[in-house]
Amino acid sequence: MRYRSQTDIVYVVLFHPEGEVRDYQPIVDLKSTSVGLGSAPHGFAREPYPILKPIWYCLHLPRNQLDSQFAGSYLINQSKGFDFCHELIPLPISMINEPSVLSYLGSMRTVFILHPDDAADQANTLRVLINGLFAPVPFSTLSTKSLVQHWEVLTSATHLVSPETSTSESEQPRSMPFVEDLDVGQSALSGLHMARWLNVEDENLDELFSTTEKAVDSTFVACQVAARLAKAHASGLSARDDNDADEAVDHKPHRVRVVFAAAGVPERYQRLAFGKTAQEVNKTEQLSLWGKLDAANEHRVIESAVIAMLVAHRSIAVGGIGFRVNDIADGSFKILSELEQHYTCGKPKPKVMWRLLKKLGQRVAEVLGPTGQRLARSSSSITAFTDFPIGLAILPGDTAPLSCRVPISQLPLTPLTRTLQQECANHSIVYLKKNLTVLIAECLEDGDRIKPISRGAWKMLKSNISGHPHVECDYVECSSSAQLNEALRQKDYSVLILSAHGAHVREANVAGLKIGEEISLGIDLQNIPALVLLSACHTAPRGVGTVSVADLLLRQGAVAVLGTLIPVDVRKNAILMMRLFVYILETMQGNYPFRSLDQVWHHVASSNAISEVLSSSHALSQWAGSVFEGRTVIEEFMLHRSKSRLRPGHIYEDTERLLEEIARERGCGEWFNAAMKSQGYFPESILYTMIGRPDRIVVNDPDIDSVV
């Protein structure tokens, strides 16, 4: 079941396409492609350059009717988790008569059209066709003065009086300060929107958000106030108690949602795609100033402006903090490639893998800097616009990867045109609680030595989940993409488990799936469900900038895709997938406090430490099932020892310590330490990466239940 967040306002930004409008085509062979990819290194097409100024302008305007008033605790509590974003549609002028465009825009309450100065006739035609309320706005008229006028017009059109907001307050719509510097604005705009909701005096805002450092700190404070007000309302305090909420609610710091952007691609990718590196393309540095965007032609400036818009848009939507960190250097990608290669070439050595993870941690710590590290440690979730899996990194002071600390959703930056298009859209919430429909597609060929193991695991999973309310699970075997497409047409599935061999062709720089005798990059698949779980080896490698099936499935309509950086063991993978569905079902039934898939997956992957330690040798696996005083080792650990004693940043170290404690009490402490020292283990589950928007796949939410 899918539900759209309430936007009320759709901003349509018209632009001139160069020639025939074509759908984005993925780069499937970098050796044969050196032109037409747009800017280096992330690939932003030249055609949409003119839309950047109006998009930044729109991010200063209201998102919906809630922005037409000052928000008390009632509205802040109601908005929690619903991702109120600016819905922005960059629209080629040649498509204004498309039936699907007219049908969608005609169904929206408020459509605000912005257009190039020479496209007034086409903009007015579109307005007439959709019965628009407002006259289209030429790009050249956008200014700080027009911002005030447009706030007044839009808030009056979408105005709704909250049951807990006084009429006198709600009839005072006002704009927010305009941020000319995009580098500052990507951290400031979310806080400025929250400050407006919280009715902060205008004269204080310019100083509070004047630099990136001040913007980050001020937004953090605004997040804390908003969290306290939401908690106050949940505790029974109404809007008129907001002034007292600061005293009535616990002052313990609340975790905040953080949006990072980390640019950078491997130099190998740059040379194959563009014939040169970004450093060679960009000889000068320019500031990303709104007034100069029309004249910008440096690739780095254009890409920085687009990335700033991604960060600002997402952080505004989630009510969090946006922050652009330093670029990922090629050396970090080389370490990642070494890690991926080490796991691919024979049996991996745990000590080597841990050493590489720590090296990555040092590099990522430099990328994040002190501010980024502080935000990462205080976050409730991280959305990362990057081509690098930052969740792998072990930060200074930690002994476990960052992904064990906090849910991380990775949104690949490349190609940047597609990323901006996807980010501007208002993605529906996919709600699993009332309708979880799963398709397990087994694509391994008959005669494959691992197919019996795989088939047995999937049939066990189907049996385990099929008896639950609101759950359906089908199992099919497919030997071609055509057969898989036929299976996907049978129902509106919410989850696809795609079991196949991975096909990582380093020479062509692609990573796909072997479906029968075919190699699929995903672009031949249709009716893709919201969640795709790729049960296959190295479907999302990142070390050399590979074009992967995981990334391309997002383009095909998936909301979130789970892939792997490395080859995976069929048995361990099956256990991990079964654990994932156990926790999804338990969350649906209200037995765990998780709301969305990113939280569920984070718990599954990080709590897999006990399994990875004990499965590192046959002797440890057998010891795990041994009984002492009526309890197995696993039962003792899970039900008693681990409660409140596992620190997220040290979850593997703490797991070892607690197991050693159990072993000593059972008289085998020295044996346990010897086994750990001789065998070692590696956290394979952290090399699974969740890309896309798993936060939009909601498993259980009482607020959604109340309106369904």
Residue pairs with C-beta under 8 A, 6 or more apart in sequence:
1 430
1 431
1 434
1 435
1 708
2 428
2 429
2 430
2 431
2 530
3 428
3 429
3 431
3 704
3 708
4 426
4 428
4 429
5 82
5 83
5 84
5 85
5 426
5 428
5 429
6 64
6 65
6 66
6 82
6 84
7 63
7 64
7 84
7 85
7 86
7 87
7 426
8 63
8 64
8 65
8 108
8 109
8 110
8 158
9 61
9 62
9 63
9 64
9 86
9 87
9 109
9 110
9 111
9 112
9 154
9 158
10 87
10 88
10 89
10 105
10 108
10 110
10 111
10 112
11 58
11 61
11 86
11 87
11 88
11 89
11 112
11 114
12 89
12 91
12 105
12 111
12 112
12 113
12 114
12 126
13 51
13 54
13 55
13 58
13 88
13 89
13 90
13 91
13 114
13 115
14 91
14 92
14 93
14 96
14 113
14 114
14 115
14 116
14 119
14 122
14 123
14 126
15 47
15 48
15 50
15 51
15 90
15 91
15 92
15 93
15 116
16 47
16 50
16 92
16 93
16 116
16 119
17 47
17 92
17 93
17 94
18 46
18 47
21 92
21 94
21 95
24 415
24 417
24 418
24 555
26 521
26 523
26 547
26 552
26 555
27 33
27 37
27 273
27 415
27 547
28 508
28 510
28 521
28 547
29 508
29 509
29 510
30 269
30 272
30 273
30 508
30 509
30 547
31 272
31 507
31 508
31 509
33 272
33 273
34 272
34 273
34 274
34 275
37 43
37 273
37 274
37 415
38 44
38 45
38 46
38 415
38 416
38 417
39 46
39 299
39 302
39 303
39 416
40 270
40 273
40 274
40 276
40 277
40 278
40 281
40 282
40 299
41 263
41 264
41 265
41 269
41 270
41 273
41 274
41 277
41 278
41 281
41 299
41 303
41 414
42 263
42 265
42 303
42 387
42 413
42 414
42 415
42 416
43 273
43 414
43 415
43 416
43 417
44 302
44 303
44 306
44 415
44 416
44 417
44 420
45 417
47 92
48 90
48 417
48 420
49 296
49 302
50 116
50 139
50 294
51 90
52 293
52 302
52 305
52 306
52 309
53 139
53 142
53 290
53 293
53 294
54 114
54 139
54 142
55 88
55 90
55 309
55 424
56 182
56 185
56 290
56 293
56 305
56 308
56 309
56 312
57 114
57 142
57 147
57 290
58 86
58 88
58 112
58 114
59 86
59 185
59 189
59 309
59 312
59 313
59 316
60 147
60 175
60 176
60 178
60 179
60 189
61 86
61 112
61 147
61 150
61 151
61 154
62 68
62 151
62 154
62 155
62 158
63 84
63 85
63 86
63 87
63 316
63 317
64 84
64 158
65 158
65 159
65 160
66 75
66 79
66 84
66 160
66 197
67 155
67 158
67 193
67 196
67 197
68 154
68 155
68 156
68 158
68 159
68 160
68 170
68 173
69 75
69 159
69 160
69 161
69 162
69 165
69 169
69 170
69 173
70 165
70 169
70 170
70 172
70 196
70 197
70 198
70 199
71 79
71 162
71 165
71 197
71 198
72 162
72 164
72 165
72 229
72 233
72 238
72 239
72 240
72 242
73 164
73 229
73 230
73 232
73 233
73 237
73 238
73 239
73 241
73 242
73 245
74 162
74 163
74 164
74 165
74 233
74 238
74 239
75 162
75 164
75 165
75 197
76 197
76 226
76 229
76 230
76 233
77 229
77 230
77 233
77 234
78 703
79 319
80 230
80 703
81 595
81 596
81 701
81 703
82 429
82 703
83 317
83 318
83 427
83 429
83 695
83 696
84 317
85 313
85 314
85 316
85 317
85 426
86 313
86 316
86 317
86 424
87 424
87 425
87 426
88 313
88 424
88 425
89 105
89 424
89 425
90 420
90 421
90 424
91 101
93 115
93 119
93 122
95 101
96 122
96 125
96 126
96 129
97 129
102 129
102 130
105 111
105 126
105 130
105 132
106 129
106 130
106 131
109 158
110 133
110 134
110 154
110 157
110 158
111 127
111 130
111 132
111 133
111 134
112 134
112 137
112 150
112 154
113 123
113 126
113 127
113 132
113 134
113 136
113 137
114 136
114 137
114 138
114 139
114 142
115 122
115 123
115 136
115 137
115 138
115 139
116 138
116 139
117 138
117 139
117 140
120 136
120 138
123 136
124 135
124 136
126 132
126 136
127 134
127 135
127 136
133 157
134 153
134 157
137 146
137 150
144 178
147 175
147 178
148 174
148 175
150 175
151 173
151 174
151 175
151 176
152 173
152 175
155 173
156 173
159 170
159 173
161 167
161 170
162 170
162 239
164 238
164 239
164 240
165 239
169 199
174 196
174 202
176 192
176 193
176 195
176 196
176 205
177 192
177 202
177 205
177 206
177 209
178 290
179 185
179 188
179 189
179 192
179 209
179 290
180 289
180 290
180 291
181 287
181 288
181 289
181 290
182 288
182 289
182 290
182 304
182 305
182 308
182 309
183 212
183 287
183 288
183 304
183 308
183 324
184 209
184 210
184 211
184 212
184 215
185 308
185 312
186 261
186 307
186 308
186 309
186 311
186 312
186 315
186 322
186 323
186 324
187 212
187 215
187 216
187 219
187 311
187 315
187 321
187 322
187 323
187 324
188 209
188 212
188 215
188 218
188 219
189 312
189 315
189 316
189 322
190 219
190 312
190 315
190 316
190 319
190 320
190 321
190 322
191 208
191 209
191 215
191 218
191 219
191 222
191 321
192 205
192 209
193 316
194 219
194 222
194 223
194 225
194 226
194 319
195 205
195 208
195 218
195 222
197 226
198 222
198 225
198 226
198 229
200 208
200 222
207 214
208 214
208 215
208 218
209 215
209 218
212 323
213 371
216 321
216 323
216 371
216 375
219 315
219 320
219 321
219 322
220 256
220 321
220 378
223 254
223 256
223 319
223 320
223 321
224 253
224 254
224 256
225 246
226 319
227 254
227 256
228 245
228 246
228 249
228 251
228 254
229 242
229 245
231 245
231 249
231 250
231 254
232 241
232 242
232 245
232 248
232 249
233 239
235 248
235 249
237 244
237 245
237 248
241 248
253 378
254 380
255 378
255 379
255 380
256 320
256 321
256 375
256 378
256 379
256 380
257 315
257 318
257 319
257 320
257 321
257 379
257 380
257 381
257 382
257 383
258 320
258 321
258 322
258 323
258 375
258 376
258 378
258 379
258 381
258 382
258 383
259 311
259 314
259 315
259 318
259 320
259 321
259 322
259 323
259 382
259 383
259 384
259 385
260 311
260 323
260 324
260 325
260 368
260 372
260 375
260 376
260 382
260 383
260 384
260 385
260 386
260 390
261 307
261 310
261 311
261 322
261 323
261 324
261 325
261 384
261 385
261 386
261 413
262 324
262 325
262 326
262 327
262 328
262 367
262 384
262 385
262 386
262 388
262 390
263 303
263 304
263 307
263 324
263 327
263 328
263 386
263 413
264 327
264 328
264 329
264 330
264 332
264 333
264 386
264 387
264 388
265 278
265 328
265 333
265 387
265 414
265 545
266 330
266 333
266 334
266 337
266 543
266 544
266 545
267 277
267 330
267 333
268 544
268 545
269 509
269 544
269 545
270 276
270 277
270 278
270 545
271 277
272 509
274 281
278 299
278 300
281 299
281 300
282 298
282 299
282 300
284 298
285 300
286 292
286 296
286 298
286 300
286 301
288 301
288 304
288 305
288 308
293 305
296 302
296 305
303 416
306 416
306 420
307 324
307 385
307 413
307 416
308 324
309 420
309 423
310 385
310 411
310 419
310 420
310 423
311 322
311 323
311 324
311 385
312 322
313 423
313 424
314 322
314 383
314 385
314 423
315 321
315 322
318 383
318 695
321 375
323 371
323 372
323 375
325 367
325 368
325 369
325 372
326 366
326 367
326 368
326 369
327 367
328 363
328 367
328 386
328 387
328 388
329 363
329 367
331 363
332 360
332 363
332 364
332 367
332 388
333 388
333 542
333 543
333 544
333 545
334 543
335 356
335 359
335 360
335 363
336 360
336 388
336 389
336 392
336 542
336 543
336 565
337 543
337 544
338 356
338 543
339 353
339 356
339 357
339 360
339 392
339 543
339 565
339 566
340 538
340 541
340 542
340 543
340 565
340 566
341 543
342 348
342 349
342 352
342 353
342 356
343 353
343 565
343 566
343 567
343 687
344 504
344 538
344 566
344 567
348 682
349 680
350 616
350 679
350 680
350 681
350 682
351 680
353 682
354 682
357 392
357 393
357 394
357 401
358 394
360 392
360 393
360 394
361 393
361 394
361 395
361 396
361 398
361 401
362 396
363 393
364 390
364 393
364 395
364 402
365 373
365 393
365 395
365 396
367 390
368 375
368 376
368 395
373 395
373 396
376 382
376 395
376 402
376 405
376 406
377 395
377 405
377 649
379 406
380 406
381 406
381 407
381 408
381 409
381 598
381 599
381 695
382 390
382 391
382 402
382 406
382 407
382 408
382 409
383 408
383 409
383 411
383 695
384 390
384 391
384 408
384 409
384 410
384 411
385 411
385 413
385 419
386 410
386 411
386 412
386 413
387 412
387 413
387 414
387 542
387 545
388 542
389 410
389 542
389 565
389 689
390 402
390 408
390 410
391 401
391 402
391 403
391 408
391 410
391 686
391 689
392 401
392 402
392 403
392 686
392 687
393 401
393 402
394 400
394 401
394 402
395 402
395 649
397 649
398 405
398 649
398 650
399 649
399 650
399 652
399 653
400 606
400 609
400 648
400 649
400 650
400 651
400 652
400 653
400 683
401 683
401 686
402 408
403 602
403 605
403 606
403 686
404 605
404 606
404 609
404 648
404 649
404 651
404 652
404 686
405 648
405 649
406 602
406 648
407 598
407 599
407 601
407 602
407 694
407 695
408 598
408 602
408 690
409 560
409 598
409 690
409 691
409 692
409 693
409 694
409 695
410 689
410 690
410 691
411 419
411 422
411 423
411 691
411 692
411 693
412 419
412 551
412 554
412 691
413 419
414 545
418 555
422 554
427 559
427 693
427 696
428 696
429 696
429 697
429 698
429 704
430 494
430 530
430 531
430 559
430 696
430 697
430 698
431 698
431 701
431 704
431 708
432 494
432 584
432 588
432 597
432 697
432 698
432 699
433 470
433 588
433 698
433 699
433 700
433 701
433 704
433 705
434 470
434 708
435 470
435 494
436 465
436 470
436 471
436 472
436 494
436 495
436 584
436 588
437 471
437 472
437 473
437 491
437 492
437 493
437 494
437 495
437 529
438 462
438 465
438 471
438 472
438 473
438 474
438 493
438 494
438 495
438 496
438 497
438 581
439 473
439 474
439 476
439 487
439 488
439 491
439 493
439 495
439 496
439 497
439 529
440 458
440 461
440 462
440 473
440 474
440 475
440 476
440 497
440 499
441 476
441 477
441 478
441 484
441 487
441 496
441 497
441 498
441 499
442 451
442 454
442 455
442 458
442 475
442 476
442 477
442 478
442 499
443 477
443 478
443 479
443 484
443 498
443 499
443 500
443 513
443 514
443 515
443 516
444 450
444 451
444 454
444 455
444 499
444 500
444 501
445 451
445 479
445 516
445 517
448 501
450 570
453 570
453 571
453 574
454 499
454 535
454 570
454 574
455 477
457 570
457 571
457 574
457 577
457 578
458 475
458 497
458 499
458 574
459 475
460 578
461 473
461 497
461 574
461 577
461 578
461 581
462 473
462 474
462 475
464 578
464 581
464 582
465 471
465 473
465 581
465 585
466 472
466 473
468 585
468 588
470 588
471 585
472 491
474 487
474 490
474 491
476 483
476 484
476 487
478 484
478 487
478 515
478 516
479 515
479 516
479 517
480 515
480 516
480 517
480 518
481 515
481 518
481 520
481 524
481 525
483 516
484 498
484 515
484 525
485 524
485 525
485 526
485 527
488 496
488 525
488 526
488 527
488 528
488 529
489 526
489 527
493 527
493 529
494 529
494 530
494 531
495 529
495 530
495 531
495 532
495 533
496 528
496 529
496 531
496 532
496 533
497 533
497 535
497 577
498 513
498 532
498 533
498 534
498 535
498 536
499 535
499 536
500 513
500 514
500 515
500 534
500 535
500 536
501 513
501 514
501 536
501 537
502 511
502 512
502 513
502 514
502 534
502 536
502 537
502 538
502 539
502 564
502 567
503 510
503 511
503 512
503 513
503 514
503 519
504 510
504 511
504 537
504 538
504 541
504 546
505 511
505 512
505 519
506 544
506 546
509 544
509 545
509 546
509 547
510 521
510 546
510 547
510 548
511 538
511 539
511 540
511 541
511 546
511 547
511 548
511 549
511 550
512 519
512 520
512 521
512 522
512 539
512 548
512 549
513 519
513 520
513 521
513 522
513 534
513 536
513 539
513 549
514 520
520 549
521 547
521 549
521 552
522 528
522 549
522 550
522 552
522 553
522 555
522 556
523 552
523 555
523 556
525 553
525 556
526 556
527 557
528 553
528 556
528 557
528 558
529 558
530 558
530 559
530 560
530 697
531 558
531 559
531 560
531 561
531 562
531 597
531 694
531 697
532 553
532 558
532 560
532 561
532 562
533 562
533 577
533 580
534 540
534 549
534 550
534 561
534 562
534 563
534 564
535 568
535 573
535 574
535 577
536 564
536 568
537 564
537 566
537 567
537 568
538 564
538 565
538 566
538 567
539 548
539 549
539 550
539 563
539 564
540 548
540 549
540 550
540 551
540 561
540 563
540 564
540 565
540 689
540 691
541 548
541 565
541 566
542 565
542 689
543 565
548 563
549 563
550 561
550 563
550 689
550 691
551 561
551 691
553 561
554 561
554 691
554 692
558 692
559 692
559 693
559 694
559 696
559 697
560 597
560 598
560 690
560 691
560 692
560 693
560 694
560 696
560 697
561 690
561 691
561 692
562 601
562 688
562 689
562 690
563 688
563 689
563 691
564 687
564 688
564 689
565 687
565 688
565 689
566 684
566 687
568 684
568 688
569 684
572 615
572 684
575 611
576 604
576 605
576 608
576 685
576 688
579 604
579 608
580 600
580 601
580 604
583 592
583 594
583 600
583 603
583 604
584 597
584 600
584 699
586 592
587 594
587 600
587 699
587 700
588 699
588 700
590 700
592 600
592 603
594 600
594 603
594 699
594 700
595 698
595 699
595 700
595 701
596 694
596 695
596 696
596 697
596 698
596 699
597 690
597 694
597 695
597 697
597 698
597 699
598 690
598 694
598 695
600 699
601 690
601 694
604 685
605 685
605 686
605 688
606 648
606 651
607 651
608 683
608 685
609 646
609 651
609 652
609 655
609 683
610 634
610 637
610 638
610 642
610 655
610 659
612 652
612 681
612 682
612 683
612 684
612 685
613 620
613 652
613 655
613 656
613 659
613 676
613 681
614 620
614 621
614 623
614 624
614 633
614 634
614 659
615 621
615 681
616 676
616 679
616 680
616 681
617 675
617 679
619 675
620 672
620 675
620 679
623 633
623 663
623 668
623 672
624 632
624 633
624 634
625 632
625 633
625 634
626 632
626 633
626 666
628 636
628 666
631 639
631 640
633 659
633 662
636 662
637 655
637 658
637 659
637 662
641 658
641 661
641 662
642 655
642 658
645 654
645 658
646 654
646 655
646 658
647 654
652 683
656 676
659 672
660 669
660 672
660 673
660 676
663 669
663 671
663 672
663 673
664 672
698 704
